[in-house]
């Protein structure tokens, strides 16, 4: 999931360099959503791993 967030961020940078503002804004929005989903799943995974060891 983090991989896809980075890919969309790179697409946004390339689109912004070439002047495609709408595409860049959309790609950044998708990248932010994917990053926060990754972050939430990572936190849940760490908490579940800590609870499982008890």
Secondary structure, DSSP 4 states (H G I P E B T S, - for coil): -HHHHHHHHHHHHHHHHTT-HHHHHHHHHHHHHHHHHHHHHHHHHHHHHHHHT-
